[in-house]
């Protein structure tokens, strides 16, 4: 469920950049390459991969966690660069927010053991009539 919730949120966040891009203050590192509308696809694709991974079996969902990490990490790097360059002094706080409430939570959730219903023992399956 965590990946599904995270994936829906990332997709929605990406759609907001696509449909109504905000002021790009602090994101010059990104907007020098392309517009926030283009960067929105990073969030959208990562969100879809993350949400899709929620339906995979336990242990096979690792790509969902990796996909979930990419956009907030990119945004944190951009805001950090904005602080270092003197472009956006508030960027350090925003970077820490992305690194803790996004990246940190995702890394923590990736380490939490998942539980699934175990398969029936082979001996129990053999005894069934077909």
C-alpha positions in Angstrom: 0.0 0.0 0.0 2.9 2.4 0.7 4.1 2.2 -2.9 0.6 2.7 -4.2 0.0 5.8 -2.0 3.5 7.2 -2.9 3.0 6.5 -6.6 -0.3 8.3 -6.8 1.1 11.3 -4.9 4.2 11.5 -7.2 2.0 11.2 -10.3 -0.3 14.0 -9.0 2.7 16.2 -8.1 4.1 15.7 -11.7 0.7 16.5 -13.2 0.7 19.8 -11.3 4.1 20.7 -12.9 2.7 19.8 -16.3 -0.7 21.5 -16.1 0.1 24.5 -13.9 3.9 24.9 -13.4 4.8 26.9 -10.3 7.5 29.6 -10.0 10.8 27.8 -10.7 12.6 29.7 -8.0 15.5 27.5 -6.7 15.3 25.1 -9.6 17.6 26.9 -12.0 19.8 23.8 -12.2 16.9 22.0 -13.8 15.3 24.8 -15.8 18.6 25.4 -17.5 18.2 22.0 -19.1 14.5 22.2 -19.8 11.2 23.7 -18.5 9.3 22.4 -15.4 6.7 21.0 -17.8 9.3 18.7 -19.2 10.6 17.8 -15.7 7.0 16.9 -14.7 7.5 13.7 -16.7 10.2 12.6 -14.2 7.6 12.7 -11.4 4.8 11.2 -13.5 6.8 8.3 -14.8 8.4 7.6 -11.4 4.9 7.8 -9.9 3.5 5.3 -12.3 6.4 2.9 -11.9 6.1 3.3 -8.1 2.3 2.7 -8.1 2.6 -0.2 -10.5 5.2 -1.8 -8.3 2.7 -1.9 -5.5 1.0 -4.8 -7.3 4.2 -7.0 -7.5 4.9 -9.8 -5.1 6.9 -9.1 -2.0 10.6 -8.7 -2.8 10.0 -7.9 -6.5 8.9 -4.3 -5.8 12.4 -2.9 -5.4 12.2 -0.9 -8.7 9.2 1.0 -7.2 11.4 2.1 -4.3 14.2 3.1 -6.7 11.7 5.0 -8.9 10.3 6.8 -5.9 13.7 8.0 -4.8 14.7 9.6 -8.1 12.5 12.8 -8.3 12.9 14.0 -4.7 16.6 13.4 -4.9 16.9 15.4 -8.2 14.9 18.2 -6.6 17.0 18.2 -3.4 20.2 18.4 -5.5 18.7 21.4 -7.5 17.8 23.2 -4.3 21.2 22.5 -2.7 22.9 23.9 -5.9 20.7 27.0 -5.6 21.9 27.6 -2.0 25.6 27.0 -2.9 25.3 29.4 -5.9 23.5 32.0 -3.8 20.5 32.0 -6.0 18.0 30.8 -3.4 18.9 31.0 0.2 15.7 29.1 1.3 16.7 26.2 -0.9 18.7 24.5 1.9 15.5 24.1 4.0 13.6 22.8 1.0 16.4 20.4 0.2 16.4 19.0 3.8 12.6 18.7 3.5 12.9 16.6 0.4 15.8 14.5 1.8 14.0 13.8 5.1 10.3 13.6 4.4 10.7 12.0 1.0 14.1 10.3 0.5 14.5 9.3 4.1 11.0 7.9 4.5 11.3 5.9 1.3 14.7 4.5 2.4 13.2 3.6 5.7 10.1 2.0 4.2 12.3 -0.1 1.8 13.9 -1.7 4.9 10.7 -2.6 6.7 10.1 -6.3 6.4 7.0 -7.1 4.4 4.8 -10.0 5.2 2.8 -12.0 2.8 0.7 -15.1 3.1 3.0 -18.0 2.6 2.3 -20.5 0.0 0.7 -23.8 1.0 3.3 -26.5 1.7 3.9 -28.8 -1.3 2.6 -31.8 0.6 -0.7 -30.1 1.1 -1.0 -29.2 -2.6 -0.2 -32.8 -3.6 -3.0 -34.2 -1.6 -5.7 -32.3 -3.4 -7.9 -34.0 -5.9 -7.9 -32.4 -9.4 
